Amino acid sequence: MKNTNENAPLNLSSSLQEAQLMYMKRIEKENLERVMRLKKIRRNNIITGFGLAGVVLGTYLYSIFTVKQENFLDELDDTEKS
């Protein structure tokens, strides 16, 4: 097994050319921008999901509450018995 120090800082400047370092920084910047866009999209999707779930739950509860208040079937049963 090789004995290496994993916590040692990397010294890339000695083995890489200036153009390679600039390219790495550009790619890192683009990746950071992509991650920020994805976080924003994810946040917006979560907000939309909660909004839709609220509308669905509200509609469901409203329909259950409305059906409980209906008593026209009871009135029909009373008139048939009379």
mmCIF file of the N, C-alpha and C atoms, coordinates in Angstrom:
data_MODEL
# 
_entry.id   MODEL 
# 
loop_
_atom_site.group_PDB 
_atom_site.id 
_atom_site.type_symbol 
_atom_site.label_atom_id 
_atom_site.label_alt_id 
_atom_site.label_comp_id 
_atom_site.label_asym_id 
_atom_site.label_entity_id 
_atom_site.label_seq_id 
_atom_site.pdbx_PDB_ins_code 
_atom_site.Cartn_x 
_atom_site.Cartn_y 
_atom_site.Cartn_z 
_atom_site.occupancy 
_atom_site.B_iso_or_equiv 
_atom_site.pdbx_formal_charge 
_atom_site.auth_seq_id 
_atom_site.auth_comp_id 
_atom_site.auth_asym_id 
_atom_site.auth_atom_id 
_atom_site.pdbx_PDB_model_num 
ATOM 1   N N  . MET A 1 1  ? 0.828   -1.171 0.000   1.00 0.00 ? 1  MET A N  1 
ATOM 2   C CA . MET A 1 1  ? 0.000   0.000  0.000   1.00 0.00 ? 1  MET A CA 1 
ATOM 3   C C  . MET A 1 1  ? 0.878   1.241  0.000   1.00 0.00 ? 1  MET A C  1 
ATOM 4   N N  . LYS A 1 2  ? 0.450   2.211  -0.725  1.00 0.00 ? 2  LYS A N  1 
ATOM 5   C CA . LYS A 1 2  ? 1.208   3.438  -0.863  1.00 0.00 ? 2  LYS A CA 1 
ATOM 6   C C  . LYS A 1 2  ? 0.911   4.363  0.310   1.00 0.00 ? 2  LYS A C  1 
ATOM 7   N N  . ASN A 1 3  ? 1.906   4.952  0.861   1.00 0.00 ? 3  ASN A N  1 
ATOM 8   C CA . ASN A 1 3  ? 1.737   5.851  1.990   1.00 0.00 ? 3  ASN A CA 1 
ATOM 9   C C  . ASN A 1 3  ? 1.723   7.287  1.459   1.00 0.00 ? 3  ASN A C  1 
ATOM 10  N N  . THR A 1 4  ? 0.511   7.859  1.345   1.00 0.00 ? 4  THR A N  1 
ATOM 11  C CA . THR A 1 4  ? 0.388   9.235  0.865   1.00 0.00 ? 4  THR A CA 1 
ATOM 12  C C  . THR A 1 4  ? -0.368  10.058 1.878   1.00 0.00 ? 4  THR A C  1 
ATOM 13  N N  . ASN A 1 5  ? -0.117  11.315 1.851   1.00 0.00 ? 5  ASN A N  1 
ATOM 14  C CA . ASN A 1 5  ? -0.813  12.245 2.729   1.00 0.00 ? 5  ASN A CA 1 
ATOM 15  C C  . ASN A 1 5  ? -1.997  12.813 1.955   1.00 0.00 ? 5  ASN A C  1 
ATOM 16  N N  . GLU A 1 6  ? -3.214  12.365 2.296   1.00 0.00 ? 6  GLU A N  1 
ATOM 17  C CA . GLU A 1 6  ? -4.410  12.772 1.559   1.00 0.00 ? 6  GLU A CA 1 
ATOM 18  C C  . GLU A 1 6  ? -4.809  14.207 1.870   1.00 0.00 ? 6  GLU A C  1 
ATOM 19  N N  . ASN A 1 7  ? -4.381  14.735 2.986   1.00 0.00 ? 7  ASN A N  1 
ATOM 20  C CA . ASN A 1 7  ? -4.755  16.085 3.380   1.00 0.00 ? 7  ASN A CA 1 
ATOM 21  C C  . ASN A 1 7  ? -3.802  17.149 2.852   1.00 0.00 ? 7  ASN A C  1 
ATOM 22  N N  . ALA A 1 8  ? -2.770  16.743 2.149   1.00 0.00 ? 8  ALA A N  1 
ATOM 23  C CA . ALA A 1 8  ? -1.796  17.697 1.633   1.00 0.00 ? 8  ALA A CA 1 
ATOM 24  C C  . ALA A 1 8  ? -2.423  18.512 0.507   1.00 0.00 ? 8  ALA A C  1 
ATOM 25  N N  . PRO A 1 9  ? -2.190  19.817 0.474   1.00 0.00 ? 9  PRO A N  1 
ATOM 26  C CA . PRO A 1 9  ? -2.760  20.640 -0.604  1.00 0.00 ? 9  PRO A CA 1 
ATOM 27  C C  . PRO A 1 9  ? -2.120  20.302 -1.947  1.00 0.00 ? 9  PRO A C  1 
ATOM 28  N N  . LEU A 1 10 ? -2.913  20.412 -2.990  1.00 0.00 ? 10 LEU A N  1 
ATOM 29  C CA . LEU A 1 10 ? -2.396  20.137 -4.326  1.00 0.00 ? 10 LEU A CA 1 
ATOM 30  C C  . LEU A 1 10 ? -1.649  21.352 -4.854  1.00 0.00 ? 10 LEU A C  1 
ATOM 31  N N  . ASN A 1 11 ? -0.552  21.099 -5.470  1.00 0.00 ? 11 ASN A N  1 
ATOM 32  C CA . ASN A 1 11 ? 0.212   22.166 -6.103  1.00 0.00 ? 11 ASN A CA 1 
ATOM 33  C C  . ASN A 1 11 ? 0.113   21.962 -7.611  1.00 0.00 ? 11 ASN A C  1 
ATOM 34  N N  . LEU A 1 12 ? -0.955  22.486 -8.195  1.00 0.00 ? 12 LEU A N  1 
ATOM 35  C CA . LEU A 1 12 ? -1.184  22.287 -9.616  1.00 0.00 ? 12 LEU A CA 1 
ATOM 36  C C  . LEU A 1 12 ? -0.414  23.271 -10.480 1.00 0.00 ? 12 LEU A C  1 
ATOM 37  N N  . SER A 1 13 ? -0.013  24.367 -9.917  1.00 0.00 ? 13 SER A N  1 
ATOM 38  C CA . SER A 1 13 ? 0.633   25.400 -10.727 1.00 0.00 ? 13 SER A CA 1 
ATOM 39  C C  . SER A 1 13 ? 1.978   24.945 -11.291 1.00 0.00 ? 13 SER A C  1 
ATOM 40  N N  . SER A 1 14 ? 2.630   24.029 -10.642 1.00 0.00 ? 14 SER A N  1 
ATOM 41  C CA . SER A 1 14 ? 3.937   23.612 -11.137 1.00 0.00 ? 14 SER A CA 1 
ATOM 42  C C  . SER A 1 14 ? 3.820   22.630 -12.293 1.00 0.00 ? 14 SER A C  1 
ATOM 43  N N  . SER A 1 15 ? 2.750   21.851 -12.346 1.00 0.00 ? 15 SER A N  1 
ATOM 44  C CA . SER A 1 15 ? 2.661   20.831 -13.382 1.00 0.00 ? 15 SER A CA 1 
ATOM 45  C C  . SER A 1 15 ? 1.700   21.198 -14.513 1.00 0.00 ? 15 SER A C  1 
ATOM 46  N N  . LEU A 1 16 ? 0.937   22.265 -14.356 1.00 0.00 ? 16 LEU A N  1 
ATOM 47  C CA . LEU A 1 16 ? -0.018  22.648 -15.392 1.00 0.00 ? 16 LEU A CA 1 
ATOM 48  C C  . LEU A 1 16 ? 0.377   23.972 -16.027 1.00 0.00 ? 16 LEU A C  1 
ATOM 49  N N  . GLN A 1 17 ? -0.004  24.104 -17.260 1.00 0.00 ? 17 GLN A N  1 
ATOM 50  C CA . GLN A 1 17 ? 0.265   25.353 -17.956 1.00 0.00 ? 17 GLN A CA 1 
ATOM 51  C C  . GLN A 1 17 ? -0.798  26.374 -17.579 1.00 0.00 ? 17 GLN A C  1 
ATOM 52  N N  . GLU A 1 18 ? -0.502  27.624 -17.890 1.00 0.00 ? 18 GLU A N  1 
ATOM 53  C CA . GLU A 1 18 ? -1.419  28.719 -17.558 1.00 0.00 ? 18 GLU A CA 1 
ATOM 54  C C  . GLU A 1 18 ? -2.768  28.541 -18.256 1.00 0.00 ? 18 GLU A C  1 
ATOM 55  N N  . ALA A 1 19 ? -2.750  28.095 -19.500 1.00 0.00 ? 19 ALA A N  1 
ATOM 56  C CA . ALA A 1 19 ? -3.996  27.902 -20.255 1.00 0.00 ? 19 ALA A CA 1 
ATOM 57  C C  . ALA A 1 19 ? -4.862  26.822 -19.605 1.00 0.00 ? 19 ALA A C  1 
ATOM 58  N N  . GLN A 1 20 ? -4.238  25.783 -19.113 1.00 0.00 ? 20 GLN A N  1 
ATOM 59  C CA . GLN A 1 20 ? -4.995  24.716 -18.455 1.00 0.00 ? 20 GLN A CA 1 
ATOM 60  C C  . GLN A 1 20 ? -5.635  25.215 -17.164 1.00 0.00 ? 20 GLN A C  1 
ATOM 61  N N  . LEU A 1 21 ? -4.918  26.031 -16.419 1.00 0.00 ? 21 LEU A N  1 
ATOM 62  C CA . LEU A 1 21 ? -5.477  26.588 -15.186 1.00 0.00 ? 21 LEU A CA 1 
ATOM 63  C C  . LEU A 1 21 ? -6.651  27.516 -15.488 1.00 0.00 ? 21 LEU A C  1 
ATOM 64  N N  . MET A 1 22 ? -6.505  28.335 -16.540 1.00 0.00 ? 22 MET A N  1 
ATOM 65  C CA . MET A 1 22 ? -7.609  29.219 -16.920 1.00 0.00 ? 22 MET A CA 1 
ATOM 66  C C  . MET A 1 22 ? -8.827  28.405 -17.349 1.00 0.00 ? 22 MET A C  1 
ATOM 67  N N  . TYR A 1 23 ? -8.589  27.338 -18.086 1.00 0.00 ? 23 TYR A N  1 
ATOM 68  C CA . TYR A 1 23 ? -9.687  26.477 -18.529 1.00 0.00 ? 23 TYR A CA 1 
ATOM 69  C C  . TYR A 1 23 ? -10.382 25.831 -17.326 1.00 0.00 ? 23 TYR A C  1 
ATOM 70  N N  . MET A 1 24 ? -9.608  25.385 -16.358 1.00 0.00 ? 24 MET A N  1 
ATOM 71  C CA . MET A 1 24 ? -10.193 24.778 -15.151 1.00 0.00 ? 24 MET A CA 1 
ATOM 72  C C  . MET A 1 24 ? -11.050 25.796 -14.394 1.00 0.00 ? 24 MET A C  1 
ATOM 73  N N  . LYS A 1 25 ? -10.562 27.019 -14.277 1.00 0.00 ? 25 LYS A N  1 
ATOM 74  C CA . LYS A 1 25 ? -11.327 28.062 -13.583 1.00 0.00 ? 25 LYS A CA 1 
ATOM 75  C C  . LYS A 1 25 ? -12.613 28.388 -14.335 1.00 0.00 ? 25 LYS A C  1 
ATOM 76  N N  . ARG A 1 26 ? -12.543 28.428 -15.674 1.00 0.00 ? 26 ARG A N  1 
ATOM 77  C CA . ARG A 1 26 ? -13.736 28.712 -16.470 1.00 0.00 ? 26 ARG A CA 1 
ATOM 78  C C  . ARG A 1 26 ? -14.777 27.605 -16.308 1.00 0.00 ? 26 ARG A C  1 
ATOM 79  N N  . ILE A 1 27 ? -14.333 26.364 -16.348 1.00 0.00 ? 27 ILE A N  1 
ATOM 80  C CA . ILE A 1 27 ? -15.246 25.226 -16.185 1.00 0.00 ? 27 ILE A CA 1 
ATOM 81  C C  . ILE A 1 27 ? -15.851 25.244 -14.786 1.00 0.00 ? 27 ILE A C  1 
ATOM 82  N N  . GLU A 1 28 ? -15.041 25.561 -13.780 1.00 0.00 ? 28 GLU A N  1 
ATOM 83  C CA . GLU A 1 28 ? -15.548 25.632 -12.411 1.00 0.00 ? 28 GLU A CA 1 
ATOM 84  C C  . GLU A 1 28 ? -16.606 26.730 -12.279 1.00 0.00 ? 28 GLU A C  1 
ATOM 85  N N  . LYS A 1 29 ? -16.369 27.870 -12.916 1.00 0.00 ? 29 LYS A N  1 
ATOM 86  C CA . LYS A 1 29 ? -17.336 28.972 -12.875 1.00 0.00 ? 29 LYS A CA 1 
ATOM 87  C C  . LYS A 1 29 ? -18.639 28.577 -13.568 1.00 0.00 ? 29 LYS A C  1 
ATOM 88  N N  . GLU A 1 30 ? -18.543 27.946 -14.740 1.00 0.00 ? 30 GLU A N  1 
ATOM 89  C CA . GLU A 1 30 ? -19.739 27.499 -15.462 1.00 0.00 ? 30 GLU A CA 1 
ATOM 90  C C  . GLU A 1 30 ? -20.507 26.461 -14.653 1.00 0.00 ? 30 GLU A C  1 
ATOM 91  N N  . ASN A 1 31 ? -19.802 25.573 -13.994 1.00 0.00 ? 31 ASN A N  1 
ATOM 92  C CA . ASN A 1 31 ? -20.456 24.556 -13.175 1.00 0.00 ? 31 ASN A CA 1 
ATOM 93  C C  . ASN A 1 31 ? -21.178 25.202 -12.001 1.00 0.00 ? 31 ASN A C  1 
ATOM 94  N N  . LEU A 1 32 ? -20.568 26.200 -11.386 1.00 0.00 ? 32 LEU A N  1 
ATOM 95  C CA . LEU A 1 32 ? -21.210 26.904 -10.275 1.00 0.00 ? 32 LEU A CA 1 
ATOM 96  C C  . LEU A 1 32 ? -22.480 27.612 -10.746 1.00 0.00 ? 32 LEU A C  1 
ATOM 97  N N  . GLU A 1 33 ? -22.422 28.245 -11.917 1.00 0.00 ? 33 GLU A N  1 
ATOM 98  C CA . GLU A 1 33 ? -23.614 28.893 -12.471 1.00 0.00 ? 33 GLU A CA 1 
ATOM 99  C C  . GLU A 1 33 ? -24.711 27.871 -12.757 1.00 0.00 ? 33 GLU A C  1 
ATOM 100 N N  . ARG A 1 34 ? -24.336 26.701 -13.275 1.00 0.00 ? 34 ARG A N  1 
ATOM 101 C CA . ARG A 1 34 ? -25.304 25.640 -13.560 1.00 0.00 ? 34 ARG A CA 1 
ATOM 102 C C  . ARG A 1 34 ? -25.955 25.152 -12.277 1.00 0.00 ? 34 ARG A C  1 
ATOM 103 N N  . VAL A 1 35 ? -25.170 24.986 -11.240 1.00 0.00 ? 35 VAL A N  1 
ATOM 104 C CA . VAL A 1 35 ? -25.700 24.536 -9.953  1.00 0.00 ? 35 VAL A CA 1 
ATOM 105 C C  . VAL A 1 35 ? -26.669 25.566 -9.389  1.00 0.00 ? 35 VAL A C  1 
ATOM 106 N N  . MET A 1 36 ? -26.336 26.839 -9.506  1.00 0.00 ? 36 MET A N  1 
ATOM 107 C CA . MET A 1 36 ? -27.228 27.887 -9.003  1.00 0.00 ? 36 MET A CA 1 
ATOM 108 C C  . MET A 1 36 ? -28.547 27.902 -9.779  1.00 0.00 ? 36 MET A C  1 
ATOM 109 N N  . ARG A 1 37 ? -28.481 27.712 -11.102 1.00 0.00 ? 37 ARG A N  1 
ATOM 110 C CA . ARG A 1 37 ? -29.713 27.643 -11.900 1.00 0.00 ? 37 ARG A CA 1 
ATOM 111 C C  . ARG A 1 37 ? -30.563 26.454 -11.473 1.00 0.00 ? 37 ARG A C  1 
ATOM 112 N N  . LEU A 1 38 ? -29.927 25.306 -11.261 1.00 0.00 ? 38 LEU A N  1 
ATOM 113 C CA . LEU A 1 38 ? -30.670 24.106 -10.859 1.00 0.00 ? 38 LEU A CA 1 
ATOM 114 C C  . LEU A 1 38 ? -31.298 24.278 -9.480  1.00 0.00 ? 38 LEU A C  1 
ATOM 115 N N  . LYS A 1 39 ? -30.598 24.956 -8.566  1.00 0.00 ? 39 LYS A N  1 
ATOM 116 C CA . LYS A 1 39 ? -31.170 25.210 -7.245  1.00 0.00 ? 39 LYS A CA 1 
ATOM 117 C C  . LYS A 1 39 ? -32.398 26.099 -7.347  1.00 0.00 ? 39 LYS A C  1 
ATOM 118 N N  . LYS A 1 40 ? -32.333 27.111 -8.215  1.00 0.00 ? 40 LYS A N  1 
ATOM 119 C CA . LYS A 1 40 ? -33.474 28.005 -8.402  1.00 0.00 ? 40 LYS A CA 1 
ATOM 120 C C  . LYS A 1 40 ? -34.656 27.245 -8.999  1.00 0.00 ? 40 LYS A C  1 
ATOM 121 N N  . ILE A 1 41 ? -34.387 26.412 -9.987  1.00 0.00 ? 41 ILE A N  1 
ATOM 122 C CA . ILE A 1 41 ? -35.456 25.614 -10.600 1.00 0.00 ? 41 ILE A CA 1 
ATOM 123 C C  . ILE A 1 41 ? -36.059 24.668 -9.577  1.00 0.00 ? 41 ILE A C  1 
ATOM 124 N N  . ARG A 1 42 ? -35.223 24.024 -8.773  1.00 0.00 ? 42 ARG A N  1 
ATOM 125 C CA . ARG A 1 42 ? -35.719 23.099 -7.754  1.00 0.00 ? 42 ARG A CA 1 
ATOM 126 C C  . ARG A 1 42 ? -36.594 23.830 -6.742  1.00 0.00 ? 42 ARG A C  1 
ATOM 127 N N  . ARG A 1 43 ? -36.167 25.022 -6.314  1.00 0.00 ? 43 ARG A N  1 
ATOM 128 C CA . ARG A 1 43 ? -36.956 25.803 -5.359  1.00 0.00 ? 43 ARG A CA 1 
ATOM 129 C C  . ARG A 1 43 ? -38.310 26.176 -5.953  1.00 0.00 ? 43 ARG A C  1 
ATOM 130 N N  . ASN A 1 44 ? -38.293 26.620 -7.214  1.00 0.00 ? 44 ASN A N  1 
ATOM 131 C CA . ASN A 1 44 ? -39.551 26.972 -7.865  1.00 0.00 ? 44 ASN A CA 1 
ATOM 132 C C  . ASN A 1 44 ? -40.462 25.755 -8.023  1.00 0.00 ? 44 ASN A C  1 
ATOM 133 N N  . ASN A 1 45 ? -39.894 24.597 -8.327  1.00 0.00 ? 45 ASN A N  1 
ATOM 134 C CA . ASN A 1 45 ? -40.698 23.379 -8.450  1.00 0.00 ? 45 ASN A CA 1 
ATOM 135 C C  . ASN A 1 45 ? -41.311 22.982 -7.113  1.00 0.00 ? 45 ASN A C  1 
ATOM 136 N N  . ILE A 1 46 ? -40.576 23.142 -6.033  1.00 0.00 ? 46 ILE A N  1 
ATOM 137 C CA . ILE A 1 46 ? -41.107 22.813 -4.706  1.00 0.00 ? 46 ILE A CA 1 
ATOM 138 C C  . ILE A 1 46 ? -42.255 23.751 -4.351  1.00 0.00 ? 46 ILE A C  1 
ATOM 139 N N  . ILE A 1 47 ? -42.080 25.039 -4.621  1.00 0.00 ? 47 ILE A N  1 
ATOM 140 C CA . ILE A 1 47 ? -43.145 26.008 -4.335  1.00 0.00 ? 47 ILE A CA 1 
ATOM 141 C C  . ILE A 1 47 ? -44.387 25.680 -5.155  1.00 0.00 ? 47 ILE A C  1 
ATOM 142 N N  . THR A 1 48 ? -44.207 25.368 -6.431  1.00 0.00 ? 48 THR A N  1 
ATOM 143 C CA . THR A 1 48 ? -45.335 25.008 -7.290  1.00 0.00 ? 48 THR A CA 1 
ATOM 144 C C  . THR A 1 48 ? -46.012 23.741 -6.793  1.00 0.00 ? 48 THR A C  1 
ATOM 145 N N  . GLY A 1 49 ? -45.234 22.758 -6.377  1.00 0.00 ? 49 GLY A N  1 
ATOM 146 C CA . GLY A 1 49 ? -45.799 21.513 -5.856  1.00 0.00 ? 49 GLY A CA 1 
ATOM 147 C C  . GLY A 1 49 ? -46.638 21.736 -4.618  1.00 0.00 ? 49 GLY A C  1 
ATOM 148 N N  . PHE A 1 50 ? -46.122 22.546 -3.688  1.00 0.00 ? 50 PHE A N  1 
ATOM 149 C CA . PHE A 1 50 ? -46.906 22.836 -2.486  1.00 0.00 ? 50 PHE A CA 1 
ATOM 150 C C  . PHE A 1 50 ? -48.172 23.615 -2.830  1.00 0.00 ? 50 PHE A C  1 
ATOM 151 N N  . GLY A 1 51 ? -48.075 24.525 -3.784  1.00 0.00 ? 51 GLY A N  1 
ATOM 152 C CA . GLY A 1 51 ? -49.255 25.281 -4.207  1.00 0.00 ? 51 GLY A CA 1 
ATOM 153 C C  . GLY A 1 51 ? -50.323 24.371 -4.807  1.00 0.00 ? 51 GLY A C  1 
ATOM 154 N N  . LEU A 1 52 ? -49.895 23.476 -5.693  1.00 0.00 ? 52 LEU A N  1 
ATOM 155 C CA . LEU A 1 52 ? -50.850 22.539 -6.298  1.00 0.00 ? 52 LEU A CA 1 
ATOM 156 C C  . LEU A 1 52 ? -51.442 21.596 -5.259  1.00 0.00 ? 52 LEU A C  1 
ATOM 157 N N  . ALA A 1 53 ? -50.615 21.121 -4.338  1.00 0.00 ? 53 ALA A N  1 
ATOM 158 C CA . ALA A 1 53 ? -51.121 20.242 -3.282  1.00 0.00 ? 53 ALA A CA 1 
ATOM 159 C C  . ALA A 1 53 ? -52.138 20.978 -2.419  1.00 0.00 ? 53 ALA A C  1 
ATOM 160 N N  . GLY A 1 54 ? -51.897 22.250 -2.140  1.00 0.00 ? 54 GLY A N  1 
ATOM 161 C CA . GLY A 1 54 ? -52.848 23.044 -1.358  1.00 0.00 ? 54 GLY A CA 1 
ATOM 162 C C  . GLY A 1 54 ? -54.176 23.201 -2.076  1.00 0.00 ? 54 GLY A C  1 
ATOM 163 N N  . VAL A 1 55 ? -54.121 23.453 -3.389  1.00 0.00 ? 55 VAL A N  1 
ATOM 164 C CA . VAL A 1 55 ? -55.358 23.588 -4.169  1.00 0.00 ? 55 VAL A CA 1 
ATOM 165 C C  . VAL A 1 55 ? -56.127 22.274 -4.181  1.00 0.00 ? 55 VAL A C  1 
ATOM 166 N N  . VAL A 1 56 ? -55.428 21.174 -4.385  1.00 0.00 ? 56 VAL A N  1 
ATOM 167 C CA . VAL A 1 56 ? -56.083 19.863 -4.408  1.00 0.00 ? 56 VAL A CA 1 
ATOM 168 C C  . VAL A 1 56 ? -56.686 19.549 -3.051  1.00 0.00 ? 56 VAL A C  1 
ATOM 169 N N  . LEU A 1 57 ? -55.948 19.769 -1.990  1.00 0.00 ? 57 LEU A N  1 
ATOM 170 C CA . LEU A 1 57 ? -56.456 19.496 -0.645  1.00 0.00 ? 57 LEU A CA 1 
ATOM 171 C C  . LEU A 1 57 ? -57.642 20.397 -0.322  1.00 0.00 ? 57 LEU A C  1 
ATOM 172 N N  . GLY A 1 58 ? -57.553 21.663 -0.685  1.00 0.00 ? 58 GLY A N  1 
ATOM 173 C CA . GLY A 1 58 ? -58.659 22.587 -0.451  1.00 0.00 ? 58 GLY A CA 1 
ATOM 174 C C  . GLY A 1 58 ? -59.913 22.173 -1.203  1.00 0.00 ? 58 GLY A C  1 
ATOM 175 N N  . THR A 1 59 ? -59.752 21.768 -2.458  1.00 0.00 ? 59 THR A N  1 
ATOM 176 C CA . THR A 1 59 ? -60.899 21.314 -3.251  1.00 0.00 ? 59 THR A CA 1 
ATOM 177 C C  . THR A 1 59 ? -61.512 20.062 -2.645  1.00 0.00 ? 59 THR A C  1 
ATOM 178 N N  . TYR A 1 60 ? -60.668 19.139 -2.223  1.00 0.00 ? 60 TYR A N  1 
ATOM 179 C CA . TYR A 1 60 ? -61.158 17.905 -1.614  1.00 0.00 ? 60 TYR A CA 1 
ATOM 180 C C  . TYR A 1 60 ? -61.924 18.206 -0.327  1.00 0.00 ? 60 TYR A C  1 
ATOM 181 N N  . LEU A 1 61 ? -61.350 19.009 0.544   1.00 0.00 ? 61 LEU A N  1 
ATOM 182 C CA . LEU A 1 61 ? -62.017 19.329 1.809   1.00 0.00 ? 61 LEU A CA 1 
ATOM 183 C C  . LEU A 1 61 ? -63.307 20.104 1.576   1.00 0.00 ? 61 LEU A C  1 
ATOM 184 N N  . TYR A 1 62 ? -63.306 21.008 0.611   1.00 0.00 ? 62 TYR A N  1 
ATOM 185 C CA . TYR A 1 62 ? -64.518 21.763 0.302   1.00 0.00 ? 62 TYR A CA 1 
ATOM 186 C C  . TYR A 1 62 ? -65.620 20.822 -0.189  1.00 0.00 ? 62 TYR A C  1 
ATOM 187 N N  . SER A 1 63 ? -65.264 19.881 -1.062  1.00 0.00 ? 63 SER A N  1 
ATOM 188 C CA . SER A 1 63 ? -66.282 18.965 -1.584  1.00 0.00 ? 63 SER A CA 1 
ATOM 189 C C  . SER A 1 63 ? -66.811 18.054 -0.483  1.00 0.00 ? 63 SER A C  1 
ATOM 190 N N  . ILE A 1 64 ? -65.967 17.598 0.426   1.00 0.00 ? 64 ILE A N  1 
ATOM 191 C CA . ILE A 1 64 ? -66.424 16.770 1.546   1.00 0.00 ? 64 ILE A CA 1 
ATOM 192 C C  . ILE A 1 64 ? -67.345 17.591 2.438   1.00 0.00 ? 64 ILE A C  1 
ATOM 193 N N  . PHE A 1 65 ? -66.997 18.819 2.737   1.00 0.00 ? 65 PHE A N  1 
ATOM 194 C CA . PHE A 1 65 ? -67.814 19.682 3.585   1.00 0.00 ? 65 PHE A CA 1 
ATOM 195 C C  . PHE A 1 65 ? -69.162 19.962 2.926   1.00 0.00 ? 65 PHE A C  1 
ATOM 196 N N  . THR A 1 66 ? -69.163 20.186 1.626   1.00 0.00 ? 66 THR A N  1 
ATOM 197 C CA . THR A 1 66 ? -70.398 20.482 0.902   1.00 0.00 ? 66 THR A CA 1 
ATOM 198 C C  . THR A 1 66 ? -71.315 19.269 0.865   1.00 0.00 ? 66 THR A C  1 
ATOM 199 N N  . VAL A 1 67 ? -70.776 18.096 0.648   1.00 0.00 ? 67 VAL A N  1 
ATOM 200 C CA . VAL A 1 67 ? -71.593 16.881 0.590   1.00 0.00 ? 67 VAL A CA 1 
ATOM 201 C C  . VAL A 1 67 ? -72.202 16.596 1.955   1.00 0.00 ? 67 VAL A C  1 
ATOM 202 N N  . LYS A 1 68 ? -71.500 16.873 3.027   1.00 0.00 ? 68 LYS A N  1 
ATOM 203 C CA . LYS A 1 68 ? -72.048 16.648 4.370   1.00 0.00 ? 68 LYS A CA 1 
ATOM 204 C C  . LYS A 1 68 ? -73.254 17.540 4.621   1.00 0.00 ? 68 LYS A C  1 
ATOM 205 N N  . GLN A 1 69 ? -73.304 18.709 4.019   1.00 0.00 ? 69 GLN A N  1 
ATOM 206 C CA . GLN A 1 69 ? -74.398 19.637 4.272   1.00 0.00 ? 69 GLN A CA 1 
ATOM 207 C C  . GLN A 1 69 ? -75.626 19.336 3.418   1.00 0.00 ? 69 GLN A C  1 
ATOM 208 N N  . GLU A 1 70 ? -75.458 18.511 2.399   1.00 0.00 ? 70 GLU A N  1 
ATOM 209 C CA . GLU A 1 70 ? -76.600 18.219 1.539   1.00 0.00 ? 70 GLU A CA 1 
ATOM 210 C C  . GLU A 1 70 ? -77.593 17.344 2.286   1.00 0.00 ? 70 GLU A C  1 
ATOM 211 N N  . ASN A 1 71 ? -78.839 17.749 2.264   1.00 0.00 ? 71 ASN A N  1 
ATOM 212 C CA . ASN A 1 71 ? -79.873 16.956 2.920   1.00 0.00 ? 71 ASN A CA 1 
ATOM 213 C C  . ASN A 1 71 ? -81.075 16.747 2.009   1.00 0.00 ? 71 ASN A C  1 
ATOM 214 N N  . PHE A 1 72 ? -80.905 16.984 0.703   1.00 0.00 ? 72 PHE A N  1 
ATOM 215 C CA . PHE A 1 72 ? -82.030 16.797 -0.205  1.00 0.00 ? 72 PHE A CA 1 
ATOM 216 C C  . PHE A 1 72 ? -82.414 15.320 -0.319  1.00 0.00 ? 72 PHE A C  1 
ATOM 217 N N  . LEU A 1 73 ? -81.457 14.409 -0.140  1.00 0.00 ? 73 LEU A N  1 
ATOM 218 C CA . LEU A 1 73 ? -81.799 12.989 -0.177  1.00 0.00 ? 73 LEU A CA 1 
ATOM 219 C C  . LEU A 1 73 ? -82.643 12.619 1.040   1.00 0.00 ? 73 LEU A C  1 
ATOM 220 N N  . ASP A 1 74 ? -82.343 13.223 2.182   1.00 0.00 ? 74 ASP A N  1 
ATOM 221 C CA . ASP A 1 74 ? -83.147 12.964 3.375   1.00 0.00 ? 74 ASP A CA 1 
ATOM 222 C C  . ASP A 1 74 ? -84.574 13.452 3.166   1.00 0.00 ? 74 ASP A C  1 
ATOM 223 N N  . GLU A 1 75 ? -84.738 14.583 2.503   1.00 0.00 ? 75 GLU A N  1 
ATOM 224 C CA . GLU A 1 75 ? -86.076 15.112 2.242   1.00 0.00 ? 75 GLU A CA 1 
ATOM 225 C C  . GLU A 1 75 ? -86.841 14.205 1.292   1.00 0.00 ? 75 GLU A C  1 
ATOM 226 N N  . LEU A 1 76 ? -86.154 13.627 0.315   1.00 0.00 ? 76 LEU A N  1 
ATOM 227 C CA . LEU A 1 76 ? -86.820 12.708 -0.607  1.00 0.00 ? 76 LEU A CA 1 
ATOM 228 C C  . LEU A 1 76 ? -87.283 11.457 0.126   1.00 0.00 ? 76 LEU A C  1 
ATOM 229 N N  . ASP A 1 77 ? -86.445 10.952 1.031   1.00 0.00 ? 77 ASP A N  1 
ATOM 230 C CA . ASP A 1 77 ? -86.834 9.773  1.801   1.00 0.00 ? 77 ASP A CA 1 
ATOM 231 C C  . ASP A 1 77 ? -88.037 10.077 2.684   1.00 0.00 ? 77 ASP A C  1 
ATOM 232 N N  . ASP A 1 78 ? -88.096 11.259 3.258   1.00 0.00 ? 78 ASP A N  1 
ATOM 233 C CA . ASP A 1 78 ? -89.214 11.637 4.123   1.00 0.00 ? 78 ASP A CA 1 
ATOM 234 C C  . ASP A 1 78 ? -90.512 11.733 3.327   1.00 0.00 ? 78 ASP A C  1 
ATOM 235 N N  . THR A 1 79 ? -90.454 12.254 2.108   1.00 0.00 ? 79 THR A N  1 
ATOM 236 C CA . THR A 1 79 ? -91.678 12.379 1.303   1.00 0.00 ? 79 THR A CA 1 
ATOM 237 C C  . THR A 1 79 ? -92.163 11.026 0.817   1.00 0.00 ? 79 THR A C  1 
ATOM 238 N N  . GLU A 1 80 ? -91.270 10.077 0.582   1.00 0.00 ? 80 GLU A N  1 
ATOM 239 C CA . GLU A 1 80 ? -91.684 8.744  0.158   1.00 0.00 ? 80 GLU A CA 1 
ATOM 240 C C  . GLU A 1 80 ? -92.351 7.997  1.302   1.00 0.00 ? 80 GLU A C  1 
ATOM 241 N N  . LYS A 1 81 ? -91.907 8.199  2.520   1.00 0.00 ? 81 LYS A N  1 
ATOM 242 C CA . LYS A 1 81 ? -92.482 7.528  3.679   1.00 0.00 ? 81 LYS A CA 1 
ATOM 243 C C  . LYS A 1 81 ? -93.866 8.084  4.000   1.00 0.00 ? 81 LYS A C  1 
ATOM 244 N N  . SER A 1 82 ? -94.142 9.306  3.666   1.00 0.00 ? 82 SER A N  1 
ATOM 245 C CA . SER A 1 82 ? -95.425 9.938  3.999   1.00 0.00 ? 82 SER A CA 1 
ATOM 246 C C  . SER A 1 82 ? -96.542 9.478  3.111   1.00 0.00 ? 82 SER A C  1 
# 
